[in-house]
Amino acid sequence: MNFVIEFYRSRDADEATLDKVSLEAPNLRAALQGATALFHTLAMPQIPDRLRISDDNGSELYAGPADGAYPAEV
């Protein structure tokens, strides 16, 4: 399945996208693990504090901390 990972900074009601990448993964958990790896390897202009994972249609599947501290039940 193809996922879109968006790294962003969130301040009050404002959001600034720092990077957006496509990622092929078998499920959402694998996409979260891939996003965590990308967090540590992508060269972004600032350090993101949040990430959003969407499907190909733009439906948001997950939004949470960018450091990989995601819930166990995902």
CHARMM internal coordinates of N, CA and C (Angstrom, degrees):
IC EDIT
DIST 1 N 1 CA 1.4520
DIST 1 CA 1 C 1.5249
ANGL 1 N 1 CA 1 C 108.02
DIST 1 C 2 N 1.3136
ANGL 1 CA 1 C 2 N 116.79
DIHE 1 N 1 CA 1 C 2 N 143.85
DIST 2 N 2 CA 1.4554
ANGL 1 C 2 N 2 CA 121.13
DIHE 1 CA 1 C 2 N 2 CA 179.26
DIST 2 CA 2 C 1.5239
ANGL 2 N 2 CA 2 C 109.99
DIHE 1 C 2 N 2 CA 2 C -96.40
DIST 2 C 3 N 1.3213
ANGL 2 CA 2 C 3 N 116.03
DIHE 2 N 2 CA 2 C 3 N 129.55
DIST 3 N 3 CA 1.4572
ANGL 2 C 3 N 3 CA 122.99
DIHE 2 CA 2 C 3 N 3 CA 178.81
DIST 3 CA 3 C 1.5179
ANGL 3 N 3 CA 3 C 108.97
DIHE 2 C 3 N 3 CA 3 C -118.11
DIST 3 C 4 N 1.3265
ANGL 3 CA 3 C 4 N 116.67
DIHE 3 N 3 CA 3 C 4 N 153.37
DIST 4 N 4 CA 1.4561
ANGL 3 C 4 N 4 CA 122.42
DIHE 3 CA 3 C 4 N 4 CA 172.98
DIST 4 CA 4 C 1.5261
ANGL 4 N 4 CA 4 C 106.77
DIHE 3 C 4 N 4 CA 4 C -112.66
DIST 4 C 5 N 1.3361
ANGL 4 CA 4 C 5 N 115.10
DIHE 4 N 4 CA 4 C 5 N 121.84
DIST 5 N 5 CA 1.4598
ANGL 4 C 5 N 5 CA 121.63
DIHE 4 CA 4 C 5 N 5 CA 179.98
DIST 5 CA 5 C 1.5208
ANGL 5 N 5 CA 5 C 107.55
DIHE 4 C 5 N 5 CA 5 C -103.56
DIST 5 C 6 N 1.3215
ANGL 5 CA 5 C 6 N 116.56
DIHE 5 N 5 CA 5 C 6 N 125.56
DIST 6 N 6 CA 1.4578
ANGL 5 C 6 N 6 CA 121.51
DIHE 5 CA 5 C 6 N 6 CA 178.67
DIST 6 CA 6 C 1.5211
ANGL 6 N 6 CA 6 C 108.64
DIHE 5 C 6 N 6 CA 6 C -119.87
DIST 6 C 7 N 1.3291
ANGL 6 CA 6 C 7 N 116.41
DIHE 6 N 6 CA 6 C 7 N 120.94
DIST 7 N 7 CA 1.4582
ANGL 6 C 7 N 7 CA 122.12
DIHE 6 CA 6 C 7 N 7 CA 175.93
DIST 7 CA 7 C 1.5207
ANGL 7 N 7 CA 7 C 107.77
DIHE 6 C 7 N 7 CA 7 C -98.04
DIST 7 C 8 N 1.3292
ANGL 7 CA 7 C 8 N 116.55
DIHE 7 N 7 CA 7 C 8 N 133.87
DIST 8 N 8 CA 1.4582
ANGL 7 C 8 N 8 CA 118.83
DIHE 7 CA 7 C 8 N 8 CA -178.33
DIST 8 CA 8 C 1.5149
ANGL 8 N 8 CA 8 C 111.63
DIHE 7 C 8 N 8 CA 8 C -150.42
DIST 8 C 9 N 1.3268
ANGL 8 CA 8 C 9 N 114.99
DIHE 8 N 8 CA 8 C 9 N 163.98
DIST 9 N 9 CA 1.4683
ANGL 8 C 9 N 9 CA 122.54
DIHE 8 CA 8 C 9 N 9 CA 173.69
DIST 9 CA 9 C 1.5191
ANGL 9 N 9 CA 9 C 106.89
DIHE 8 C 9 N 9 CA 9 C -105.56
DIST 9 C 10 N 1.3017
ANGL 9 CA 9 C 10 N 115.63
DIHE 9 N 9 CA 9 C 10 N 140.09
DIST 10 N 10 CA 1.4607
ANGL 9 C 10 N 10 CA 121.34
DIHE 9 CA 9 C 10 N 10 CA -178.67
DIST 10 CA 10 C 1.5220
ANGL 10 N 10 CA 10 C 108.97
DIHE 9 C 10 N 10 CA 10 C -122.66
DIST 10 C 11 N 1.3117
ANGL 10 CA 10 C 11 N 115.77
DIHE 10 N 10 CA 10 C 11 N 122.77
DIST 11 N 11 CA 1.4639
ANGL 10 C 11 N 11 CA 122.43
DIHE 10 CA 10 C 11 N 11 CA 177.28
DIST 11 CA 11 C 1.5140
ANGL 11 N 11 CA 11 C 108.13
DIHE 10 C 11 N 11 CA 11 C -131.56
DIST 11 C 12 N 1.3199
ANGL 11 CA 11 C 12 N 116.45
DIHE 11 N 11 CA 11 C 12 N 113.63
DIST 12 N 12 CA 1.4596
ANGL 11 C 12 N 12 CA 122.22
DIHE 11 CA 11 C 12 N 12 CA -176.69
DIST 12 CA 12 C 1.5318
ANGL 12 N 12 CA 12 C 109.12
DIHE 11 C 12 N 12 CA 12 C 53.70
DIST 12 C 13 N 1.3085
ANGL 12 CA 12 C 13 N 118.15
DIHE 12 N 12 CA 12 C 13 N -117.30
DIST 13 N 13 CA 1.4685
ANGL 12 C 13 N 13 CA 120.65
DIHE 12 CA 12 C 13 N 13 CA -178.85
DIST 13 CA 13 C 1.5311
ANGL 13 N 13 CA 13 C 111.81
DIHE 12 C 13 N 13 CA 13 C -97.51
DIST 13 C 14 N 1.3383
ANGL 13 CA 13 C 14 N 117.72
DIHE 13 N 13 CA 13 C 14 N -0.54
DIST 14 N 14 CA 1.4663
ANGL 13 C 14 N 14 CA 121.82
DIHE 13 CA 13 C 14 N 14 CA -176.80
DIST 14 CA 14 C 1.5225
ANGL 14 N 14 CA 14 C 111.14
DIHE 13 C 14 N 14 CA 14 C -96.58
DIST 14 C 15 N 1.3391
ANGL 14 CA 14 C 15 N 115.15
DIHE 14 N 14 CA 14 C 15 N 143.97
DIST 15 N 15 CA 1.4553
ANGL 14 C 15 N 15 CA 121.91
DIHE 14 CA 14 C 15 N 15 CA 174.74
DIST 15 CA 15 C 1.5232
ANGL 15 N 15 CA 15 C 108.36
DIHE 14 C 15 N 15 CA 15 C -129.35
DIST 15 C 16 N 1.3414
ANGL 15 CA 15 C 16 N 115.68
DIHE 15 N 15 CA 15 C 16 N 140.45
DIST 16 N 16 CA 1.4590
ANGL 15 C 16 N 16 CA 121.24
DIHE 15 CA 15 C 16 N 16 CA 176.39
DIST 16 CA 16 C 1.5213
ANGL 16 N 16 CA 16 C 108.18
DIHE 15 C 16 N 16 CA 16 C -127.26
DIST 16 C 17 N 1.3294
ANGL 16 CA 16 C 17 N 116.55
DIHE 16 N 16 CA 16 C 17 N 116.09
DIST 17 N 17 CA 1.4566
ANGL 16 C 17 N 17 CA 121.21
DIHE 16 CA 16 C 17 N 17 CA 179.02
DIST 17 CA 17 C 1.5215
ANGL 17 N 17 CA 17 C 109.43
DIHE 16 C 17 N 17 CA 17 C -73.61
DIST 17 C 18 N 1.3396
ANGL 17 CA 17 C 18 N 115.58
DIHE 17 N 17 CA 17 C 18 N 129.17
DIST 18 N 18 CA 1.4580
ANGL 17 C 18 N 18 CA 121.43
DIHE 17 CA 17 C 18 N 18 CA 179.64
DIST 18 CA 18 C 1.5243
ANGL 18 N 18 CA 18 C 112.18
DIHE 17 C 18 N 18 CA 18 C -100.53
DIST 18 C 19 N 1.3140
ANGL 18 CA 18 C 19 N 116.99
DIHE 18 N 18 CA 18 C 19 N -32.93
DIST 19 N 19 CA 1.4599
ANGL 18 C 19 N 19 CA 121.21
DIHE 18 CA 18 C 19 N 19 CA 177.66
DIST 19 CA 19 C 1.5179
ANGL 19 N 19 CA 19 C 108.95
DIHE 18 C 19 N 19 CA 19 C -163.76
DIST 19 C 20 N 1.3245
ANGL 19 CA 19 C 20 N 115.03
DIHE 19 N 19 CA 19 C 20 N 151.11
DIST 20 N 20 CA 1.4634
ANGL 19 C 20 N 20 CA 121.71
DIHE 19 CA 19 C 20 N 20 CA 178.06
DIST 20 CA 20 C 1.5214
ANGL 20 N 20 CA 20 C 106.78
DIHE 19 C 20 N 20 CA 20 C -139.41
DIST 20 C 21 N 1.3384
ANGL 20 CA 20 C 21 N 116.97
DIHE 20 N 20 CA 20 C 21 N 124.99
DIST 21 N 21 CA 1.4609
ANGL 20 C 21 N 21 CA 121.46
DIHE 20 CA 20 C 21 N 21 CA -177.70
DIST 21 CA 21 C 1.5241
ANGL 21 N 21 CA 21 C 110.14
DIHE 20 C 21 N 21 CA 21 C -135.04
DIST 21 C 22 N 1.3220
ANGL 21 CA 21 C 22 N 115.40
DIHE 21 N 21 CA 21 C 22 N 152.37
DIST 22 N 22 CA 1.4584
ANGL 21 C 22 N 22 CA 121.25
DIHE 21 CA 21 C 22 N 22 CA 173.05
DIST 22 CA 22 C 1.5141
ANGL 22 N 22 CA 22 C 108.62
DIHE 21 C 22 N 22 CA 22 C -92.11
DIST 22 C 23 N 1.3238
ANGL 22 CA 22 C 23 N 115.59
DIHE 22 N 22 CA 22 C 23 N 146.57
DIST 23 N 23 CA 1.4591
ANGL 22 C 23 N 23 CA 121.18
DIHE 22 CA 22 C 23 N 23 CA -178.32
DIST 23 CA 23 C 1.5187
ANGL 23 N 23 CA 23 C 108.65
DIHE 22 C 23 N 23 CA 23 C -143.27
DIST 23 C 24 N 1.3018
ANGL 23 CA 23 C 24 N 116.57
DIHE 23 N 23 CA 23 C 24 N 129.45
DIST 24 N 24 CA 1.4688
ANGL 23 C 24 N 24 CA 122.37
DIHE 23 CA 23 C 24 N 24 CA 175.62
DIST 24 CA 24 C 1.5283
ANGL 24 N 24 CA 24 C 107.29
DIHE 23 C 24 N 24 CA 24 C -92.40
DIST 24 C 25 N 1.3296
ANGL 24 CA 24 C 25 N 116.04
DIHE 24 N 24 CA 24 C 25 N 125.29
DIST 25 N 25 CA 1.4652
ANGL 24 C 25 N 25 CA 121.36
DIHE 24 CA 24 C 25 N 25 CA -179.95
DIST 25 CA 25 C 1.5264
ANGL 25 N 25 CA 25 C 108.59
DIHE 24 C 25 N 25 CA 25 C -151.21
DIST 25 C 26 N 1.3482
ANGL 25 CA 25 C 26 N 117.08
DIHE 25 N 25 CA 25 C 26 N 153.23
DIST 26 N 26 CA 1.4647
ANGL 25 C 26 N 26 CA 119.53
DIHE 25 CA 25 C 26 N 26 CA -177.79
DIST 26 CA 26 C 1.5294
ANGL 26 N 26 CA 26 C 114.04
DIHE 25 C 26 N 26 CA 26 C -72.65
DIST 26 C 27 N 1.3544
ANGL 26 CA 26 C 27 N 117.34
DIHE 26 N 26 CA 26 C 27 N -24.64
DIST 27 N 27 CA 1.4682
ANGL 26 C 27 N 27 CA 120.23
DIHE 26 CA 26 C 27 N 27 CA -178.02
DIST 27 CA 27 C 1.5241
ANGL 27 N 27 CA 27 C 109.29
DIHE 26 C 27 N 27 CA 27 C -158.80
DIST 27 C 28 N 1.3265
ANGL 27 CA 27 C 28 N 115.89
DIHE 27 N 27 CA 27 C 28 N 176.07
DIST 28 N 28 CA 1.4619
ANGL 27 C 28 N 28 CA 121.47
DIHE 27 CA 27 C 28 N 28 CA -177.16
DIST 28 CA 28 C 1.5197
ANGL 28 N 28 CA 28 C 111.85
DIHE 27 C 28 N 28 CA 28 C -63.64
DIST 28 C 29 N 1.3262
ANGL 28 CA 28 C 29 N 117.98
DIHE 28 N 28 CA 28 C 29 N -40.91
DIST 29 N 29 CA 1.4729
ANGL 28 C 29 N 29 CA 120.29
DIHE 28 CA 28 C 29 N 29 CA 179.60
DIST 29 CA 29 C 1.5269
ANGL 29 N 29 CA 29 C 110.44
DIHE 28 C 29 N 29 CA 29 C -59.19
DIST 29 C 30 N 1.3259
ANGL 29 CA 29 C 30 N 117.10
DIHE 29 N 29 CA 29 C 30 N -44.57
DIST 30 N 30 CA 1.4598
ANGL 29 C 30 N 30 CA 120.69
DIHE 29 CA 29 C 30 N 30 CA 178.74
DIST 30 CA 30 C 1.5297
ANGL 30 N 30 CA 30 C 110.77
DIHE 29 C 30 N 30 CA 30 C -64.80
DIST 30 C 31 N 1.3264
ANGL 30 CA 30 C 31 N 117.22
DIHE 30 N 30 CA 30 C 31 N -36.11
DIST 31 N 31 CA 1.4618
ANGL 30 C 31 N 31 CA 121.07
DIHE 30 CA 30 C 31 N 31 CA 177.12
DIST 31 CA 31 C 1.5283
ANGL 31 N 31 CA 31 C 110.37
DIHE 30 C 31 N 31 CA 31 C -65.00
DIST 31 C 32 N 1.3244
ANGL 31 CA 31 C 32 N 117.42
DIHE 31 N 31 CA 31 C 32 N -39.58
DIST 32 N 32 CA 1.4704
ANGL 31 C 32 N 32 CA 120.86
DIHE 31 CA 31 C 32 N 32 CA 176.58
DIST 32 CA 32 C 1.5212
ANGL 32 N 32 CA 32 C 111.18
DIHE 31 C 32 N 32 CA 32 C -64.09
DIST 32 C 33 N 1.3148
ANGL 32 CA 32 C 33 N 117.25
DIHE 32 N 32 CA 32 C 33 N -40.41
DIST 33 N 33 CA 1.4631
ANGL 32 C 33 N 33 CA 120.46
DIHE 32 CA 32 C 33 N 33 CA 177.82
DIST 33 CA 33 C 1.5250
ANGL 33 N 33 CA 33 C 110.61
DIHE 32 C 33 N 33 CA 33 C -65.85
DIST 33 C 34 N 1.3344
ANGL 33 CA 33 C 34 N 116.84
DIHE 33 N 33 CA 33 C 34 N -39.77
DIST 34 N 34 CA 1.4557
ANGL 33 C 34 N 34 CA 120.91
DIHE 33 CA 33 C 34 N 34 CA 176.20
DIST 34 CA 34 C 1.5194
ANGL 34 N 34 CA 34 C 111.79
DIHE 33 C 34 N 34 CA 34 C -64.72
DIST 34 C 35 N 1.3319
ANGL 34 CA 34 C 35 N 116.49
DIHE 34 N 34 CA 34 C 35 N -39.45
DIST 35 N 35 CA 1.4631
ANGL 34 C 35 N 35 CA 120.96
DIHE 34 CA 34 C 35 N 35 CA 178.04
DIST 35 CA 35 C 1.5221
ANGL 35 N 35 CA 35 C 110.88
DIHE 34 C 35 N 35 CA 35 C -63.50
DIST 35 C 36 N 1.3223
ANGL 35 CA 35 C 36 N 117.28
DIHE 35 N 35 CA 35 C 36 N -38.40
DIST 36 N 36 CA 1.4605
ANGL 35 C 36 N 36 CA 121.28
DIHE 35 CA 35 C 36 N 36 CA 177.83
DIST 36 CA 36 C 1.5274
ANGL 36 N 36 CA 36 C 110.42
DIHE 35 C 36 N 36 CA 36 C -63.00
DIST 36 C 37 N 1.3303
ANGL 36 CA 36 C 37 N 116.36
DIHE 36 N 36 CA 36 C 37 N -42.74
DIST 37 N 37 CA 1.4620
ANGL 36 C 37 N 37 CA 120.08
DIHE 36 CA 36 C 37 N 37 CA 177.62
DIST 37 CA 37 C 1.5300
ANGL 37 N 37 CA 37 C 110.52
DIHE 36 C 37 N 37 CA 37 C -63.85
DIST 37 C 38 N 1.3286
ANGL 37 CA 37 C 38 N 117.47
DIHE 37 N 37 CA 37 C 38 N -41.88
DIST 38 N 38 CA 1.4615
ANGL 37 C 38 N 38 CA 121.14
DIHE 37 CA 37 C 38 N 38 CA 178.44
DIST 38 CA 38 C 1.5280
ANGL 38 N 38 CA 38 C 111.51
DIHE 37 C 38 N 38 CA 38 C -63.56
DIST 38 C 39 N 1.3230
ANGL 38 CA 38 C 39 N 117.12
DIHE 38 N 38 CA 38 C 39 N -37.02
DIST 39 N 39 CA 1.4676
ANGL 38 C 39 N 39 CA 122.08
DIHE 38 CA 38 C 39 N 39 CA 178.48
DIST 39 CA 39 C 1.5260
ANGL 39 N 39 CA 39 C 110.09
DIHE 38 C 39 N 39 CA 39 C -54.42
DIST 39 C 40 N 1.3186
ANGL 39 CA 39 C 40 N 116.39
DIHE 39 N 39 CA 39 C 40 N -38.08
DIST 40 N 40 CA 1.4633
ANGL 39 C 40 N 40 CA 121.18
DIHE 39 CA 39 C 40 N 40 CA -176.46
DIST 40 CA 40 C 1.5287
ANGL 40 N 40 CA 40 C 113.33
DIHE 39 C 40 N 40 CA 40 C -87.31
DIST 40 C 41 N 1.3359
ANGL 40 CA 40 C 41 N 118.49
DIHE 40 N 40 CA 40 C 41 N -13.84
DIST 41 N 41 CA 1.4641
ANGL 40 C 41 N 41 CA 119.38
DIHE 40 CA 40 C 41 N 41 CA -174.87
DIST 41 CA 41 C 1.5250
ANGL 41 N 41 CA 41 C 114.87
DIHE 40 C 41 N 41 CA 41 C -115.71
DIST 41 C 42 N 1.3215
ANGL 41 CA 41 C 42 N 119.03
DIHE 41 N 41 CA 41 C 42 N -24.12
DIST 42 N 42 CA 1.4661
ANGL 41 C 42 N 42 CA 120.59
DIHE 41 CA 41 C 42 N 42 CA -179.47
DIST 42 CA 42 C 1.5262
ANGL 42 N 42 CA 42 C 111.02
DIHE 41 C 42 N 42 CA 42 C -71.24
DIST 42 C 43 N 1.3165
ANGL 42 CA 42 C 43 N 116.52
DIHE 42 N 42 CA 42 C 43 N 141.62
DIST 43 N 43 CA 1.4619
ANGL 42 C 43 N 43 CA 121.56
DIHE 42 CA 42 C 43 N 43 CA 174.75
DIST 43 CA 43 C 1.5243
ANGL 43 N 43 CA 43 C 107.53
DIHE 42 C 43 N 43 CA 43 C -92.04
DIST 43 C 44 N 1.3311
ANGL 43 CA 43 C 44 N 116.22
DIHE 43 N 43 CA 43 C 44 N 100.19
DIST 44 N 44 CA 1.4613
ANGL 43 C 44 N 44 CA 121.67
DIHE 43 CA 43 C 44 N 44 CA -179.12
DIST 44 CA 44 C 1.5200
ANGL 44 N 44 CA 44 C 109.29
DIHE 43 C 44 N 44 CA 44 C -108.94
DIST 44 C 45 N 1.3330
ANGL 44 CA 44 C 45 N 117.98
DIHE 44 N 44 CA 44 C 45 N 153.53
DIST 45 N 45 CA 1.4645
ANGL 44 C 45 N 45 CA 120.69
DIHE 44 CA 44 C 45 N 45 CA -177.34
DIST 45 CA 45 C 1.5296
ANGL 45 N 45 CA 45 C 113.62
DIHE 44 C 45 N 45 CA 45 C -64.87
DIST 45 C 46 N 1.3229
ANGL 45 CA 45 C 46 N 117.42
DIHE 45 N 45 CA 45 C 46 N -24.84
DIST 46 N 46 CA 1.4624
ANGL 45 C 46 N 46 CA 123.23
DIHE 45 CA 45 C 46 N 46 CA 176.48
DIST 46 CA 46 C 1.5169
ANGL 46 N 46 CA 46 C 107.19
DIHE 45 C 46 N 46 CA 46 C -142.08
DIST 46 C 47 N 1.3063
ANGL 46 CA 46 C 47 N 116.54
DIHE 46 N 46 CA 46 C 47 N 168.42
DIST 47 N 47 CA 1.4631
ANGL 46 C 47 N 47 CA 120.61
DIHE 46 CA 46 C 47 N 47 CA 176.96
DIST 47 CA 47 C 1.5269
ANGL 47 N 47 CA 47 C 108.28
DIHE 46 C 47 N 47 CA 47 C -86.01
DIST 47 C 48 N 1.3272
ANGL 47 CA 47 C 48 N 116.99
DIHE 47 N 47 CA 47 C 48 N 120.10
DIST 48 N 48 CA 1.4691
ANGL 47 C 48 N 48 CA 119.01
DIHE 47 CA 47 C 48 N 48 CA -179.96
DIST 48 CA 48 C 1.5287
ANGL 48 N 48 CA 48 C 110.65
DIHE 47 C 48 N 48 CA 48 C -71.67
DIST 48 C 49 N 1.3189
ANGL 48 CA 48 C 49 N 115.62
DIHE 48 N 48 CA 48 C 49 N 151.51
DIST 49 N 49 CA 1.4647
ANGL 48 C 49 N 49 CA 118.63
DIHE 48 CA 48 C 49 N 49 CA 174.76
DIST 49 CA 49 C 1.5268
ANGL 49 N 49 CA 49 C 112.10
DIHE 48 C 49 N 49 CA 49 C -111.65
DIST 49 C 50 N 1.3224
ANGL 49 CA 49 C 50 N 117.05
DIHE 49 N 49 CA 49 C 50 N -9.59
DIST 50 N 50 CA 1.4658
ANGL 49 C 50 N 50 CA 121.29
DIHE 49 CA 49 C 50 N 50 CA -179.34
DIST 50 CA 50 C 1.5309
ANGL 50 N 50 CA 50 C 109.33
DIHE 49 C 50 N 50 CA 50 C -138.09
DIST 50 C 51 N 1.3258
ANGL 50 CA 50 C 51 N 115.18
DIHE 50 N 50 CA 50 C 51 N 159.72
DIST 51 N 51 CA 1.4523
ANGL 50 C 51 N 51 CA 120.75
DIHE 50 CA 50 C 51 N 51 CA 172.20
DIST 51 CA 51 C 1.5113
ANGL 51 N 51 CA 51 C 108.91
DIHE 50 C 51 N 51 CA 51 C -141.53
DIST 51 C 52 N 1.3183
ANGL 51 CA 51 C 52 N 114.14
DIHE 51 N 51 CA 51 C 52 N 154.73
DIST 52 N 52 CA 1.4626
ANGL 51 C 52 N 52 CA 121.63
DIHE 51 CA 51 C 52 N 52 CA 178.91
DIST 52 CA 52 C 1.5270
ANGL 52 N 52 CA 52 C 106.86
DIHE 51 C 52 N 52 CA 52 C -131.49
DIST 52 C 53 N 1.3322
ANGL 52 CA 52 C 53 N 116.08
DIHE 52 N 52 CA 52 C 53 N 135.65
DIST 53 N 53 CA 1.4579
ANGL 52 C 53 N 53 CA 120.98
DIHE 52 CA 52 C 53 N 53 CA 176.37
DIST 53 CA 53 C 1.5233
ANGL 53 N 53 CA 53 C 107.45
DIHE 52 C 53 N 53 CA 53 C -117.45
DIST 53 C 54 N 1.3340
ANGL 53 CA 53 C 54 N 114.83
DIHE 53 N 53 CA 53 C 54 N 127.75
DIST 54 N 54 CA 1.4631
ANGL 53 C 54 N 54 CA 121.37
DIHE 53 CA 53 C 54 N 54 CA -179.93
DIST 54 CA 54 C 1.5217
ANGL 54 N 54 CA 54 C 108.70
DIHE 53 C 54 N 54 CA 54 C -126.11
DIST 54 C 55 N 1.3305
ANGL 54 CA 54 C 55 N 115.07
DIHE 54 N 54 CA 54 C 55 N 161.44
DIST 55 N 55 CA 1.4693
ANGL 54 C 55 N 55 CA 119.28
DIHE 54 CA 54 C 55 N 55 CA 174.08
DIST 55 CA 55 C 1.5272
ANGL 55 N 55 CA 55 C 108.53
DIHE 54 C 55 N 55 CA 55 C -89.07
DIST 55 C 56 N 1.3268
ANGL 55 CA 55 C 56 N 116.65
DIHE 55 N 55 CA 55 C 56 N -177.97
DIST 56 N 56 CA 1.4708
ANGL 55 C 56 N 56 CA 121.66
DIHE 55 CA 55 C 56 N 56 CA -178.83
DIST 56 CA 56 C 1.5229
ANGL 56 N 56 CA 56 C 113.30
DIHE 55 C 56 N 56 CA 56 C -59.45
DIST 56 C 57 N 1.3254
ANGL 56 CA 56 C 57 N 117.42
DIHE 56 N 56 CA 56 C 57 N -27.65
DIST 57 N 57 CA 1.4659
ANGL 56 C 57 N 57 CA 122.17
DIHE 56 CA 56 C 57 N 57 CA -179.09
DIST 57 CA 57 C 1.5154
ANGL 57 N 57 CA 57 C 113.16
DIHE 56 C 57 N 57 CA 57 C -84.47
DIST 57 C 58 N 1.3463
ANGL 57 CA 57 C 58 N 117.44
DIHE 57 N 57 CA 57 C 58 N -3.24
DIST 58 N 58 CA 1.4525
ANGL 57 C 58 N 58 CA 121.44
DIHE 57 CA 57 C 58 N 58 CA -179.80
DIST 58 CA 58 C 1.5155
ANGL 58 N 58 CA 58 C 113.99
DIHE 57 C 58 N 58 CA 58 C 89.39
DIST 58 C 59 N 1.3302
ANGL 58 CA 58 C 59 N 117.64
DIHE 58 N 58 CA 58 C 59 N 5.08
DIST 59 N 59 CA 1.4675
ANGL 58 C 59 N 59 CA 120.49
DIHE 58 CA 58 C 59 N 59 CA 177.73
DIST 59 CA 59 C 1.5212
ANGL 59 N 59 CA 59 C 109.75
DIHE 58 C 59 N 59 CA 59 C -74.79
DIST 59 C 60 N 1.3229
ANGL 59 CA 59 C 60 N 116.50
DIHE 59 N 59 CA 59 C 60 N 124.70
DIST 60 N 60 CA 1.4566
ANGL 59 C 60 N 60 CA 121.26
DIHE 59 CA 59 C 60 N 60 CA -179.69
DIST 60 CA 60 C 1.5274
ANGL 60 N 60 CA 60 C 110.14
DIHE 59 C 60 N 60 CA 60 C -70.26
DIST 60 C 61 N 1.3265
ANGL 60 CA 60 C 61 N 115.94
DIHE 60 N 60 CA 60 C 61 N 126.12
DIST 61 N 61 CA 1.4572
ANGL 60 C 61 N 61 CA 121.56
DIHE 60 CA 60 C 61 N 61 CA 179.61
DIST 61 CA 61 C 1.5121
ANGL 61 N 61 CA 61 C 112.23
DIHE 60 C 61 N 61 CA 61 C -105.14
DIST 61 C 62 N 1.3224
ANGL 61 CA 61 C 62 N 116.09
DIHE 61 N 61 CA 61 C 62 N -25.77
DIST 62 N 62 CA 1.4679
ANGL 61 C 62 N 62 CA 120.83
DIHE 61 CA 61 C 62 N 62 CA -178.86
DIST 62 CA 62 C 1.5175
ANGL 62 N 62 CA 62 C 109.11
DIHE 61 C 62 N 62 CA 62 C -158.28
DIST 62 C 63 N 1.3196
ANGL 62 CA 62 C 63 N 116.35
DIHE 62 N 62 CA 62 C 63 N 142.94
DIST 63 N 63 CA 1.4624
ANGL 62 C 63 N 63 CA 123.00
DIHE 62 CA 62 C 63 N 63 CA 169.88
DIST 63 CA 63 C 1.5168
ANGL 63 N 63 CA 63 C 106.36
DIHE 62 C 63 N 63 CA 63 C -143.45
DIST 63 C 64 N 1.3204
ANGL 63 CA 63 C 64 N 115.81
DIHE 63 N 63 CA 63 C 64 N 130.24
DIST 64 N 64 CA 1.4565
ANGL 63 C 64 N 64 CA 119.10
DIHE 63 CA 63 C 64 N 64 CA -177.96
DIST 64 CA 64 C 1.5051
ANGL 64 N 64 CA 64 C 111.64
DIHE 63 C 64 N 64 CA 64 C -174.11
DIST 64 C 65 N 1.3347
ANGL 64 CA 64 C 65 N 115.95
DIHE 64 N 64 CA 64 C 65 N -167.14
DIST 65 N 65 CA 1.4631
ANGL 64 C 65 N 65 CA 120.18
DIHE 64 CA 64 C 65 N 65 CA -177.89
DIST 65 CA 65 C 1.5303
ANGL 65 N 65 CA 65 C 111.84
DIHE 64 C 65 N 65 CA 65 C -63.57
DIST 65 C 66 N 1.3091
ANGL 65 CA 65 C 66 N 116.21
DIHE 65 N 65 CA 65 C 66 N 142.96
DIST 66 N 66 CA 1.4621
ANGL 65 C 66 N 66 CA 120.95
DIHE 65 CA 65 C 66 N 66 CA -177.22
DIST 66 CA 66 C 1.5181
ANGL 66 N 66 CA 66 C 113.19
DIHE 65 C 66 N 66 CA 66 C -79.00
DIST 66 C 67 N 1.3110
ANGL 66 CA 66 C 67 N 118.37
DIHE 66 N 66 CA 66 C 67 N -9.88
DIST 67 N 67 CA 1.4686
ANGL 66 C 67 N 67 CA 120.80
DIHE 66 CA 66 C 67 N 67 CA -175.14
DIST 67 CA 67 C 1.5247
ANGL 67 N 67 CA 67 C 113.75
DIHE 66 C 67 N 67 CA 67 C -85.58
DIST 67 C 68 N 1.3113
ANGL 67 CA 67 C 68 N 117.82
DIHE 67 N 67 CA 67 C 68 N 5.33
DIST 68 N 68 CA 1.4561
ANGL 67 C 68 N 68 CA 120.61
DIHE 67 CA 67 C 68 N 68 CA 177.48
DIST 68 CA 68 C 1.5099
ANGL 68 N 68 CA 68 C 114.83
DIHE 67 C 68 N 68 CA 68 C 89.66
DIST 68 C 69 N 1.3239
ANGL 68 CA 68 C 69 N 117.84
DIHE 68 N 68 CA 68 C 69 N 7.14
DIST 69 N 69 CA 1.4620
ANGL 68 C 69 N 69 CA 121.34
DIHE 68 CA 68 C 69 N 69 CA 178.61
DIST 69 CA 69 C 1.5195
ANGL 69 N 69 CA 69 C 109.36
DIHE 68 C 69 N 69 CA 69 C -84.55
DIST 69 C 70 N 1.3341
ANGL 69 CA 69 C 70 N 115.22
DIHE 69 N 69 CA 69 C 70 N 69.13
DIST 70 N 70 CA 1.4527
ANGL 69 C 70 N 70 CA 119.89
DIHE 69 CA 69 C 70 N 70 CA -177.67
DIST 70 CA 70 C 1.5281
ANGL 70 N 70 CA 70 C 110.50
DIHE 69 C 70 N 70 CA 70 C -100.09
DIST 70 C 71 N 1.3109
ANGL 70 CA 70 C 71 N 117.13
DIHE 70 N 70 CA 70 C 71 N 157.57
DIST 71 N 71 CA 1.4681
ANGL 70 C 71 N 71 CA 120.67
DIHE 70 CA 70 C 71 N 71 CA -176.88
DIST 71 CA 71 C 1.5300
ANGL 71 N 71 CA 71 C 112.50
DIHE 70 C 71 N 71 CA 71 C -66.06
DIST 71 C 72 N 1.3052
ANGL 71 CA 71 C 72 N 117.29
DIHE 71 N 71 CA 71 C 72 N 149.67
DIST 72 N 72 CA 1.4581
ANGL 71 C 72 N 72 CA 123.08
DIHE 71 CA 71 C 72 N 72 CA -176.82
DIST 72 CA 72 C 1.5313
ANGL 72 N 72 CA 72 C 112.28
DIHE 71 C 72 N 72 CA 72 C -68.41
DIST 72 C 73 N 1.3312
ANGL 72 CA 72 C 73 N 118.56
DIHE 72 N 72 CA 72 C 73 N -24.38
DIST 73 N 73 CA 1.4552
ANGL 72 C 73 N 73 CA 120.00
DIHE 72 CA 72 C 73 N 73 CA -174.29
DIST 73 CA 73 C 1.5219
ANGL 73 N 73 CA 73 C 114.51
DIHE 72 C 73 N 73 CA 73 C -83.04
DIST 73 C 74 N 1.3157
ANGL 73 CA 73 C 74 N 119.83
DIHE 73 N 73 CA 73 C 74 N -2.45
DIST 74 N 74 CA 1.4769
ANGL 73 C 74 N 74 CA 121.74
DIHE 73 CA 73 C 74 N 74 CA -179.37
DIST 74 CA 74 C 1.5025
ANGL 74 N 74 CA 74 C 109.70
DIHE 73 C 74 N 74 CA 74 C -73.25
END
COOR INIT
IC SEED 1 N 1 CA 1 C
IC BUILD
